[in-house]
């Protein structure tokens, strides 16, 4: 640490104290000698054996020696004080420099994490979404389940109202919804325009790859298995599509014979499903998930995790297209 690099000021103070003791000892010895001289002078004056001039010369010599000793002691103390001040100044300067170098090194090693534009985009979107909208975003439903019609072959005002009231994550179409290329394309285009959020458009029947591309199909779900069978764990009946855990068809008889739409949706989310496909009763499944969150059966953060993954998939292609342009 920095403090170990500062010179030992305490040892210099000890040295200064020792010098002061030596100076006082010399002065004491010189004073003693001076007193002895006065005694000799007094004795001589009484005996008359030594001349006055001789005595005075000795006195003057001792006086000069005494003054020089005092001057030397004062100079030595002054030098010691000056040395101590210089040592403290150098120590403070070294410590300050060491702190500055350490701070500079820390600043140089700070790594500012890069912000992923996709993460930032999705976070901004989710910040404005209600919990109800997030739950809806986890469902891919048939057009009939939200419009109430027997067979959907067009997307008009009823579809617009249904999409507004039920901002689902996607629509899955069956062969019965297809009459012609132009009819199907118009229906898909209108449906996309009615939705507040981007939709997954899924195919639930065998459709040629070139047709899928021309219609803008996001998911081919013809390979999905039923969500569950009696005595078999639900997580055995899901598959990964575009990096998402997608359930089997929840309106399949093997599901509806053993689960209500509500229970099946909750159970699927609990085993890690991100996208719930075609529940027999969408509104019951949707409300069942909301109730499970309210009751603490499913954590809201669990919903956020799936919605975050869903929208990263939805926006990935769009973001890459903007960058390439």
N, C-alpha and C positions, 0 to 999 in steps of 0.2 A: 504494500500500500504506500501512499505518498508520505505518510508520517514517518516511516522508517528511513526516508531519505534525508530528513532534516538533521543538520549537525547537532551533536549533543551539547546544548547550551549549558546544561547543568554542570558539566565538567569544566567549562570555561569559567563559570562563576566560582567554582572551588579553587581553581588556579589563581583567580584574582584575590580571593580571600587569603591564600597562602602568601601572596606577594605583599599584601598589606601587613600581615603579621611580621614578615621579615623586615619591612621598612621600619616599623615601630621598634623592633628589637635593636636595629642599628642606631636609631635616634636615642634610645635609652642608654646604650653603651657610650655614645658620644657625650651625653649629658653627664653620665657618671664620671667620664674622663675629665670633663670640664670642671666638675665640682672638685675632683682631686687636684686639678691644677690650681684652683683658687686656694685650696688648703696649703698647697706648696708655697703659693705666693705669699699667703699670710705668714707662713713660717719663716720665709726668707726675709720678709719685711721686718719681722721681729728680730731675726738673728743678724740682719745686715750683711750677709755673706755674698748675696747676689745683687747686682746693680738693677736699678729701676728700668733701664732700657732693655736689659735682657728679659726681665719679667714681662714687659709690655710686648716685646716681639713674640714671646710664646703665647701670650693672650691673643694677639692679633692672628697668629697662625691657626690657633684652635678655633677662633671665631670664623675665619675663612673656611676652615674644614667643615665646621658645623653648617654654615650656610650652603656650602656645596652639597653636603649630604642631604639637607632638606630639599634643595632644588632637584637633586637626582631622584629623590623619592616621589616628589610631585610629578616629574616628567614620566617616571615609570608608571605611576597610577594613571596619568593622562593617556599614555600609550595603551595601557590595558583596557581602559574604557573605550578608546577608539577602536581597538581590535575587536572587542565584544560587539560594538555597534555594527562593524563591518560584517562580522560573522552572522549576526542576526539578519541583517539585510540580505546577505547572500543566501541564507537558509530560506527566507521568505520568498525570494526570487525563484529559487530552485523549486520550492513547493508549488508556487503559482504556475510555473512553466510545466511542471508535471501534471497539474490539474488540467491545464489547457490542452496538453497533448492527449490526456486520457479522454477528455470531452470530445476532441477532434476525432480520435479513434472510434469512439462510440457512435458519433454522427456518421462516420464513413461506413460503419458496419450495419446501420439501420437499413433494412430492406423494406421498401414500400410495396405492399402486395398489389399486384395488378388487378384491376376491376374487370371482371368478365362482363362484356356488354350484354350477353344473354341473361346472366343472373340478375343484372341491374334492371333489365327490361321486365323480366318476370316478377321481380320484387316490387317494382312500381305498379304493375298491374294488380297483383294480389293485395296490395295495400288498400286499393279502392274497392275490393270485392267484399260483399257481405258473406257471412257464414253460409247462408242459404244458397248463394250463388256458387260458393266453393263446393258444396255438397252436390249441387246440380251438375257441376263440371265433371264429376266422376262418372256420370251415366252416359252411355250410348243407347239410344232408344229407337224403337220403330216410329215412323211418322204417324201411324195410326194410334199409338199409345198416348200421344199428346194432343192430337187433333180430334180424336173420337170418331173419325170416319172409318168405314169398313175397309176401304182400299184407297190409298193415297196415290193419285197419278198426276197431281198438279199442286203447286204451292201458291195459294192466293191469300186472301185476308185471314182465313181461319188459321192457316199455317203461321202467318205473321204474328197473330195474337198468341198462338200456342207457344211459339219460340220466345216471345216477350215474357210470357208468364212462367215459362219453364226454360231458363237459359242453360239447357243441357250441354254436355261436352261434345256430343256428336249424334248423328242419325245413321242408322243401319237400314239399308234398303234391300228388299227381296225381289225376286224375279217378277212378282205380281205388280210391282211399282214401275216396271219398265214396259213401255209401249213402242217407243221409237227413240232413235238417237236424239232427235231434236226435242221431243217431249221430255225425255229424261234430263237432257242438258239444261233445258229451261227451268225445270223443277229444282234441280240442284243449285243453279245460279240464284234463283229467287230465295231459296232457303238460306243460302249463305248470306245474302244481303240483309235478310231479316234479323239475323243473329247479332246480338251485342258483342259477343266474343267469338273468336275463330272456332269453327266446327270441324270435328273429324267426320269425314264422309266415308262410310264403310260399306262394303259389299258383302251381303250374306248369301250370295249364290255365285256359281261359277261364271266369271266374266273374263273374256280374253284380256290379256295384258295390255294390248294396244288400246282397247276400249277403256280400261281402267285409267290409263294415262290421259286419254282425251277427256274423260269425265272428271278428272282430278280426284280419283279415289285415293284416300289416305291409308285405308286398312282393308286387307282382304281377310275376312273372318270366317271363310268357309271351312277352315280346318279346326275351328273351335269344338271342343267336346262339351258335353253337359257339365254344369257346374258341380254337381254332387250326386252320389247315389247312396242309398241306405248303408250305413256301416263303413263308409269310406270318407276319409278326411277331405274337406272342401279344397284344401290346397293341392290335392292331386288333380284337380280339374280346373287349372288355369294355365295359361301359356304366355310367353313373352312375345310381344308385338311392338316393334319400334322401340325397344328398351323399356316398355311398360308391362306390368303384370296385368293381363286381361282375363276376366272371368270367362267361363263357358256361357252358353246361352241359358239365362236364368228363367226363361219361359218354357224350357223343356219339361216334359211331363215327369221325367225322373227327378226334377227339382221340386216341382209344384206338388208332387205326391207326398213329400216329406217336410217341406219348408213353406212357410208363408213368404210372400215377397219381402216383407220387412225383415224377418229373421234371416233369410238367405243373404240379403244385402249386408246386414250387420256382420254376419259370420264371415263373409267374403273379405270385408275390410279388415277384420281382426286377423286374418291369416296373410295379409299383405297385398291384397288385390288393389290396383290403382284404378282400373276401369271396369265398371259393372255393365254388362251387355244384356240388353233386352229383358228387363224384369217383366214378369207377367202383369204386374200392376205397378207402373212407375211411381204414381203418387204415393202409394202405400210404402214402397221401398224407400223413396226419398224421405218421407216423414219418419219412417223407422230409424233411419240414420241420424236425423236431427234429434230425435228423442234419445237415442243412445249417447249422443254427445252431451245433451242436457243432463242425463242421469249419470254421467261419468263412466259409462261403459266403453266409450271411444273418446280418446283425447282429441281436442281440436288440432293439436300439432300433428297428429297422425293424418288428419284430413289435409293439412297444409303440405305435408310431405308429398302426398300423391298429386295434389293440384300443382305443386311446384314442378314435379317431373312431367306432368301432362303438358303444361304450357311451355316448358323448355323444348319438348318435341314439336309442338305446334309452331313455335316461333323460330326454330333453328333454321329451317330452309329460307324463310323470309329474311332473316338477318344475314345469312350468307349471300343471298341475292343482292341485298343492298350494298354489302361490302364489295362484291365483284363489280357492281356497276360504278 
